[in-house]
């Protein structure tokens, strides 16, 4: 039994090592910063986390979950990297207020990863700027939505 577990462990590590050496990787992202609610004129704190998969050197996609002053922003994200360490992304999903009112949400953003390591274990640290809005919910597009900014770090294989 111990032999089988050891062989399975070695095969898993070798497989993950092969994937980590290529351009594609799976990463967990966590971030924090501030957000500016255009309608209310308030600056509030924001926390985010997400899961991303890089398909190649240009395209990535995943899920992001952001808490902006008690309002949940859950998005599916597609990003394009026109230059190394710079990315532009589009989001679609749901924005739920602290009172439980949900609305269809969307957004756009960009970011720059100034510390990136792609060999072996993938890691990065960077700045981001995102804009979110919805249709007649907590961040109504007619009121300007909300702009989030801060630092994010990613780690993955």
C-alpha positions in Angstrom: 0.0 0.0 0.0 2.8 2.4 0.9 4.5 1.6 -2.4 1.4 2.4 -4.4 0.9 5.7 -2.6 4.6 6.6 -3.2 4.4 5.8 -6.9 1.1 7.8 -7.2 2.7 10.8 -5.4 5.8 10.7 -7.6 3.7 10.5 -10.8 1.5 13.4 -9.6 4.5 15.6 -8.8 6.1 14.8 -12.2 2.8 15.6 -14.0 2.4 18.9 -12.2 6.0 19.8 -12.9 5.5 19.3 -16.6 2.4 21.5 -16.6 4.2 24.2 -14.5 7.0 24.3 -17.1 4.7 25.1 -19.9 2.8 28.4 -20.6 -0.4 27.1 -19.0 -1.0 27.1 -15.2 -3.7 27.0 -12.7 -3.5 29.8 -10.0 -5.3 30.9 -6.9 -5.5 34.7 -6.6 -6.1 36.9 -3.5 -6.2 40.7 -3.3 -7.1 43.7 -1.3 -7.5 47.4 -1.9 -10.0 50.1 -2.1 -13.1 50.9 -4.2 -14.7 54.1 -5.2 -18.5 54.1 -5.4 -19.2 56.7 -8.0 -22.9 57.3 -7.0 -22.3 57.5 -3.3 -18.9 59.2 -3.6 -17.5 56.8 -0.9 -14.1 55.0 -0.8 -14.5 51.6 0.8 -12.4 48.6 1.3 -12.4 45.6 -1.0 -11.2 42.0 -0.7 -11.1 39.6 -3.6 -10.1 36.0 -4.4 -10.3 33.9 -7.5 -9.2 30.9 -9.5 -7.6 31.3 -12.9 -6.3 29.1 -15.7 -3.9 30.5 -18.3 -4.5 28.8 -21.6 -1.4 30.2 -23.3 0.8 33.3 -23.1 -2.0 35.5 -24.3 -5.4 34.3 -22.9 -6.6 33.4 -19.4 -9.9 32.8 -17.8 -11.4 32.0 -14.4 -13.7 33.1 -11.6 -13.4 36.0 -9.2 -15.2 36.7 -6.0 -15.0 40.2 -4.6 -16.4 41.8 -1.4 -16.9 45.5 -1.8 -18.2 47.0 1.5 -20.5 44.0 2.1 -21.7 43.6 -1.5 -20.7 40.4 -3.3 -19.4 40.6 -6.8 -19.1 37.1 -8.4 -17.7 37.2 -12.0 -16.5 35.0 -14.8 -13.3 36.6 -16.2 -11.6 36.4 -19.5 -8.3 38.2 -19.9 -6.0 39.0 -22.7 -2.3 39.9 -22.3 -1.2 42.2 -25.1 2.2 42.7 -23.5 4.2 40.7 -21.0 2.8 41.1 -17.4 0.1 43.5 -18.6 -3.5 42.2 -18.9 -6.9 43.5 -19.9 -10.0 41.7 -18.7 -13.7 41.5 -19.2 -16.1 40.2 -16.5 -19.7 39.0 -16.4 -21.7 37.6 -13.5 -23.8 38.7 -10.6 -23.7 41.5 -8.0 -25.5 40.9 -4.8 -26.1 43.7 -2.3 -25.7 43.2 1.5 -29.5 43.0 1.7 -29.7 40.1 -0.7 -30.8 41.9 -3.9 -29.1 40.4 -6.9 -28.6 41.8 -10.4 -26.8 40.9 -13.6 -23.3 42.4 -13.4 -20.5 43.1 -15.8 -17.2 44.9 -15.8 -13.8 45.5 -17.3 -10.3 46.1 -15.9 -6.6 45.9 -16.4 -3.6 45.1 -14.3 0.1 44.9 -14.3 2.2 42.1 -12.6 5.5 43.7 -11.6 6.9 40.6 -9.8 6.4 37.3 -11.8 8.0 33.9 -11.6 6.8 31.4 -14.2 9.3 28.5 -13.7 8.3 25.7 -11.3 5.7 27.2 -9.0 4.0 30.2 -10.6 3.9 33.3 -8.4 3.0 37.0 -9.2 2.3 40.2 -7.5 0.7 43.1 -9.2 -1.6 46.1 -9.3 -5.2 46.0 -10.6 -7.9 48.4 -11.6 -11.5 47.1 -12.1 -14.8 48.7 -12.9 -18.1 46.9 -12.1 -21.7 47.9 -12.8 -25.1 46.2 -12.9 -28.6 46.7 -14.3 -30.5 48.6 -11.6 -28.9 47.0 -8.6 -26.4 48.2 -6.0 -23.9 49.5 -8.6 -26.3 50.8 -11.3 -24.6 51.6 -14.7 -26.6 54.8 -14.9 -24.9 55.9 -11.6 -21.4 55.0 -12.8 -20.9 51.7 -11.0 -17.9 51.1 -8.8 -14.1 51.3 -9.4 -11.9 48.9 -7.5 -8.1 49.2 -7.2 -5.3 47.5 -5.2 -2.8 44.7 -5.0 -3.3 41.1 -6.0 -1.0 38.1 -5.7 -1.3 34.7 -7.5 0.2 31.4 -6.7 -0.2 28.2 -8.7 1.0 25.3 -10.7 
